[in-house]
Amino acid sequence: MSPIQGLMLGGSAVPGSGPGISMADPELLKCILNDMAGEAGVKLLLHSWGTQAIVEDNTVKGVIFESKSGRQAIMGKVVIDATGDGDILAAAGAEFDGYVNPKLRTCQVAVVFRIANIDWDKFAEFRAANPEKWAEMRKEVDKIAGFHLGPIASSRNDVTWVNNFLEGYNILDVEDLTKVEVTVRKSMLPVLEYFKKSLPGFEKSFLFDSAPQIGTRGSRRLIGEYIFSEDDMKNGATFEDAIAVFTNGAGAGPPQGSPPPRLEMPYRCLVPKSMDGLLVAGRNFSSDTVMNTRLNIIQPCIAMGQAAGTAAALAVQSNVEPREVDYKALRKRLSAQGIPV
């Protein structure tokens, strides 16, 4: 079973236009991912929090975790930081850039929630037939919530995912994280009531579930062997160490009517410039703010995770550091796994 096939099983995900998925049912996804990890022989340690990195001679050797079992050190020949916020790379002392551009979507945080027992098709027809009225309703619900939000399609016709966008918070500050979660949860029931009274297809809807923690779109970014940049996107840069190819992404996108740009992601943006034994995967990849806001979404993050895991395996098998992994061997193995490179 390929990674993407596993996610599609049971309708837990919907394919995207690139190498990945565009949306997923989170509850089904939890089950599928656990099964996939088990099939691969992964030892899971859930309910564990990585707090410190173990570093010797500028090489990450392991991570210290805190859990109900107490403090535990887990050693590894390669450590992959997939925390999103770069918690492990920061703890290890790797270089990073913490600037979050206030003009880009990466400055926004959210606690998404889902509303069920709806008829999305009925709502979509209303929205398409009444664009001006819908625009006014969007303004009204934003007033009710106190921030911008809106329903979007999910993998099910009877469930909508309510995305939200709060700005001006530091996602590395626990007080700000708390404030955001309290603020969004306070808005959920008033927003639901407005939808039930005002939106066709929402008459008998109810609050289905909500994210277990805050989601952020921007945080620490690794300073890697290569910093993936806006210029790379504009110039259609190609790379001999490309580990994924994308034809779309979040953000402004290409001008209307033109084909989407082909984006090749270099392996080097997963490799720290100044530290061994460590790789990253996810939105903490080495990039400028524009490229980060474009590629820190589901499909690219899946591809980065696949590449980082595969590179780590090659590094261990070849007894080399991640930065010394043979690009051709990595690309060949990723291609065999069904990843466009």
N, C-alpha and C positions, 0 to 999 in steps of 0.2 A: 504494500500500500504506500503510495507516495504521500508526502505531507498534505498536498492540496486535496487529493482523493479522500484522505482521512477526514479532513474538515468538511468535505461535501457530504459525507455519509450521514444519512438520516435527516438531511435538510438543514444541517447545522450552519451551513454557509452558502453564500451566493457568489458565483464566480465574478471576477472583475474583468476589466479589459486588458489588464497586464498580468504579470506573474503572481497571482494571488487571489484574494477574495475582496469583495467590496463591502460586505456586511456579514454578520454572523449572529446566530442565536446564542447568547452567552451561556444559558443553562445547558443546552445540548453540547455546546463547545467544551464545557468543563469535562463532561463525560468522555467525549471523543479524545480530547488531549490526554487525559489520564490513561486511556486505553493505548494510545499511540506510544506514550512514554513507557508503559509496561511492556509492550511488544518490542521496544528497542532496548530493553534491559536497563532503563534509567532507574536509579535509586532516588525516590522522592523523599524530601524532608520538608513537608508543609509546616505552616505555623512557625517558621523560623525567620529571623530578621538578621540580615548581614550588617554588622556594625563596624568591623575593623578589617583591614587588610594586613596580611602577614607578608612583609617585604624583606628580602635579603639580597644584598649586592645589586640593588636597583631592579630586582626581579620579583614579581608577585608570586608567592609560593602557596598562598591559601587565603581563606577568609574565616574570621571569627563570627559565629552566629550566636544569638541569644534566643532561647525558646523556653517552653515549660520544663524542659529537661535541664535547663541551666545553660551555662556557657560552653560552647563546643567549637573546636578548631577543625576545619575541613581543608586538607591539603590537596593540591592538584598541580599537575604539570602545566596546565593552562587554565586560567580563570577567565570567564566571559562575563563582563558586566552588562547585563540586560535589564538593569533597574530603571532605565529611562532617564532618571535624574543623574546618572553617573555617580551614584553613591560610593561604589567600590573604587572606581578610578580616583575619585577625590580623596578617599580614605588612604589610598596607596601613595598619594602624592604625585600622581600623573598630572601633567599640564592640562588645563581646560579653560574654556572661555565661558563665563557665566552671564554675558550680556544677553538680555532679552529685548528685542526691538519692539517698542511700544506701538509701532505702526503696522505690525504683522500679526497674523493669527496666533503666533507662538506666545503672545502676551496674554492669551485668554486661558482661563481655567473653567472647569465644569464639574457638576455632579449630574450626570445624565440619568434620566428615569424613563420607565416605559409605562404606557397606558394600554390596557387590553379591552377586549370586547367592543372593538370598533369595526367599522366598515371603511377601510382605507379607500377603496374604489369610489365609494359614495362621496367621501370627503374630497378626493382628488378631482372628481367631476365638478363639485361645487367651486373649488378653488380655481379651476381652469375657466369656468363660466363667469366668475365674479372676481376678477383680479383687483379691481379698485376696492371692493368691499373687504376682500381678504387682506389687502394692505392696511386698511383701517383697523381690522381686527388684530393684526399683528402688533400694531402700535398699542392697542388697548391691553393685550395680554402682557406686553412688555411693561406697561404701567403697573399692572397687577403684581407681576413678579418683582419688579424693581431692577430688572436687567433683561438683556435680549435673550429670547429663546424661541423655539418653534418645533412642531412635529415634523419628523421625516420618515420616509418609508423604511420598513424593516424587512426581514425575510419572510414575514407572515402578514397576510391581509388584515388580520384581526388585532394586530399589535402595532403601535407606533413608538418610535424612539424619540423622546423629547430632548433635543440638544439644547445646551445653554452656553452663554458666553459672558463671563465676568472678567473684568480687567482691573489692574492696579494692585494685584496681590503678589506677594513673594512666596513661591511654592516651596522654598526652603525654610520657611518660618512656620513653626507649628501653630502659633496663634493665628496667623493668616489662614492656614489650612482649616483650622477649627471654625473660624468666622465664615469662610465660604460654605462649608458643609451645613452649618446651622442656617445660613441665609437661604440656600437653595431648598433645604428640606421645609423651611417655613413657607415657601412659596408653592409647594407641590399641590396641596389640597385646594387652595384658591384657584390655581391654574386649572386643575382638573374640573372644578365646578364651572368655571367659565367655558371650558371646552364642551362640557355636557349640555349646557344651556344654549350655546351659540353655534357649534359646528355640526353640520349634517354628518351622520355616521358615528358620532360620539355620544349619542343620547343615553346609552346604557353602559358607558365605559367605566372603568375603575382603575385605580393605581395598581399596577402589576408588580413592579419591582424597581429598585434603584441601584446605582453603582455602589459597591462596597467601600469605595474611597474616591477621593477627588482625582479627576483626570486633568492633566495639564498638557499644553501643547508646546511648551518651551521650557528649557532648563539648562543645566550644564552641557556643554559641547566639548568633546575631546579635542585636544590639539594633537592631531595624528600625523603620520608620515606624509599625508596629503590632505589638504583642506579643500573639500568639494565646494565649488563656488558658483555664484550666479553667472560668472563669465563662462564657466564650463557649459552651462545650460545654453547660453546665448550663442556660443561658438560651436555647439555640437561636438564637444571634445570626446575623443575616443581614448581608451586606455588598454594597455596590454594586460593589465591585471583586473579587467572588468569582471565583477562577480554577479552582476545583474543588469538587466536592461529594462527601462521603463519608458512607456509612451504617454503617460499622464501623471498627474499628481495634484495635490491640493494647491490652493493659492490662486493666482490670477489666471494661469494657464495660457495657452497660445492665443493669438488674435483669432477672432471668429472667422471661420472659412478656411483657415490654413491647417495643415496637418499638425498633430501634436509633435513636439520635439522628441527625438530619441535621446534618452539619457542613459549613459553607461556609468555605473557606479564602480569606482576603483576599490580594490581590496584594501589599499593603504589607508583609506579613511576609517577603517576599523582597527587600525594598529597604532598604538601610542607612539609618539615621536621620541619619547624620552624614557620608556620603561619596557621591560621584557616580561614574558609570562602572562600577558594580559591582552585580551581583545574586547571590543565592545560590539553591541548589536542593539538597534533601536534608535530612538531619537537623540541619543547622546553621541551619534557618529560625528566624525570630524567634518565640519561644514561651516560655511558662513550662514548668517541668519536667513537669507532668502532661500538658499537651497534646503536648509533645515525645514523651513515652513512648508516647502513643497513636498518633501519626501518623508516626513515623520508620521505617515499614515499607515494603514493596515498592510497594504501590499508590499511597499518597500521594507517595512519592518520584518515581515515574514522572510523576505529574501535575504536581509542582513543576518537574521538568526540562522538561516540555513547555511549561509556562507561562513559565518563565524564558527558554527559547530563543525562544519566540514574541515575548515582550516585548522581548527584545534586538533581534530583527529589526525590530520596529515602531519602536523607538527610533532605530535606524540609518536606516531609511527616512524617518522624520520629522525627523531631525536634532535630536533632543531627548535629554535625560537619561532614564534608566530611570524615575525617579520622576515624570517628566512624561508618560509614555505614557498615551494616552487609554484609560480603563478599558473604555468601550463597544466601542471598536475591538478591544481585546485579547480581550474576552469573545466578540465576534462571530467572530473568527478561531479561537479555541479551540473554539467550538461547531461551526464548519465542519469542524474536524479530528476531531470525534467525542468531544470531552471534555465531560462533563456540567458545566455551569456554572449 
